[in-house]
Amino acid sequence: LFQLGRDAEAIREFRKILIKYPSFTDARAALAVALWMAGNRSDAETAWYRVEDSRYSSLTWLEESRHWPPRLVKGMGDFLNFS
């Protein structure tokens, strides 16, 4: 959804996943990026602080191991460069 530009819908889905699986780090990191790109800086930083796996700071790891879509990886790069 996020890759297709359906940001609001993707954010809702990430939040629904986290209600059911609160320790799902992949969804939490993706939510942080999606919120950041949507301009919701405060909630993005709050979500990011709850990501306890430092590998999510590696764009290569996100692409190769987690198979994140390009738009989400780019967003993570932008987020990491700013925060």
WOVENCOR-V266571 format. One record per pair of residues at least 12 apart in sequence whose ideal C-beta (glycine too) atoms are under 6 Angstrom apart, sorted by the first residue. I is the first residue (numbers start at 0). GAP is how many residues later the second one is. Records with the same first field share a line. If there is no record, write none. Layout:
I->GAP ; GAP
This chain:
1->32 ; 70
2->66 ; 68
6->31
9->24
10->23
13->13 ; 16 ; 17
24->26 ; 28
27->19 ; 22 ; 23
28->22 ; 27
30->16
31->12 ; 15 ; 16
32->39 ; 42 ; 43 ; 46
35->43
36->38
58->14 ; 18
